[in-house]
Amino acid sequence: MQFDQEIFDLIQQEYQRQQMGLELIASENIASEQVMRAMGNIMTNKYAEGYPGKRYYGGCEIVDMSEQLAIDRAKKIFSVDFANVQPHSGAQANAALMLAILKPGDKILGLDLSMGGHLTHGSSVNFSGKLYEPHFYAVKKEDGLVDYDMMEQKAHEQRPKLIICGASAYSRDWDYARVRSIADAVGAYVLCDMSHPAGLIAKGHLNAPFEHCHFVTSTTHKTLRGPRGGIILMKQDFENTMGILDTKGNLKMMSDLINLAVFPGTQGGPLEHVIAAKAVAFFEIMQDDFKVYTTQILANAKAMEKAFDARGYHMVSGGTDNHLLLIDLRNKNVSGKKAENMLVKADITLNKNMVPYDDKSPFITSGIRVGVPALTTRGLKEHHMDQIVHWIDTIIADIDNESKALAVKSEINEFMKGFELYQNWKV
Ligand code: DSN
């Protein structure tokens, strides 16, 4: 068989891009070498529809043990009774969870996408807004914080079956107890999508959703720093009171409904190589080193907040409690799109992002979202954050000056040589 030089050249180019640049996309991270080794392994050859001990294929004894390890480690990290580690992504996790507990047309209540929410929390272009009837709460205009009064009011007006908390571009912590009390008053379930801050929650830096939210979903590749994928967790299993029976006519538990909704409801064969890599990531998260990492994320985010503040940038919700900042560029007269496009020329990668009450479209936007998980993995510390913000500010202050961006790029490429992406990289 011929070697596919073309694609491996591209992988090498992508390696160079990641090595040389500043990665500020809040949802990205750099998985460890052992996570990647597990991801690129022979378990990709194995079909294993079903769950450990109950598969539709022979020869699953080994992947059963691997998947069970992933399940047990996830349960231990978050002190929960139930984990499904098969969702291929966070979106798949949310799709399965909703399939398990909702019927088409049921009402859901989530944070509006334009306020920092996620596509799968009810956006009209996503399954969640097409199959179910979406309603939204917002953040408050005056302080950028989640408007729990509005959530409560909407919950009473609409009586949704599911209230979703969690976000993609929200830099503050959540009051899960308040969300649950709002849900209880109207008989709704609560789903927390903790994809962004999951690693910070794992190590106890932020409020834990598990006591208050019936269901918790997450990706595994953001602050958890694992392979791309999703998980569904439940603190405590409980009886399904939705009248869904199994083939023997038994009333099933919620865990059964969720497992059935992942497979065969929304997915076929699980990606056992990725599940092995999730198990490795969970192993890493259980180590003390990971707390050093998450503590550094918070210190870097705070240092970045200070550096942006010193340069007159407006941060939505006034700053950060977690790993990201949402910056409103309207006082700098620069759109998010323009900023993203010029910054990438300097090898600074981030994403344009709508800010709450934005007057620009999602394709233009008034803001940018910056996050520090990947930079922190590279080994950057608080004292580097001011330099990074200086580079960003240099470009934004002279947004049409491409030669200035290219000069910054040279400095960044030189600087990043001091922070190896991987010690033993081999394509
Ligand atoms: N697209 C991810 C993010 O950037 O936050 C969420 O799915």
Residues whose N, C-alpha, C, O or C-beta is under 5 A from the ligand:
A	BS01	DSN	S27 S168
